[in-house]
Amino acid sequence: MLEELLSQPGADRKEVRKEYLDAKGRMAAAERAGVEWDHRAGIAPLREQYERANAAERRAAMQMARTKPTTLAGAAALVAYTRRDLMNAPDPAWPMVALKTVAVALVRMAPPNRA
């Protein structure tokens, strides 16, 4: 992001870098304040549980996305599930991996071309 800002025509590199670092500092302070609030409110254990569950969900989704279907029905099921989640996925990485996996599997399932 910083490099993109610095590469803009006419960008004052010193000012951009100063503002960028200032914004990063404010963001880090806000994140620390959120963690402190969680502790004061007594919900820190819930936040940790939520973060662990999210990480587990991301790992499971990626594992599913890399599971190569061996039948047309399996490929269709993975495409249907991916399609349903694609528009709402907070992390678009797994749907893209799943679609690539299905494409590769379908090519391997295709009968040899007898032209």
Buried (B, 14 or more C-beta within 10 A) or exposed (E): EEEEEEEEEEEEEEEBBEEBEEEEEEEEEEEEEEEEEBEEEEEBEEBEEEEEEEEEEBEEBBEBBEEEBEEEEBBEEBBEBBEEBBEEBEEEEBBBBBBEBBEEBBEEEEEEEEE
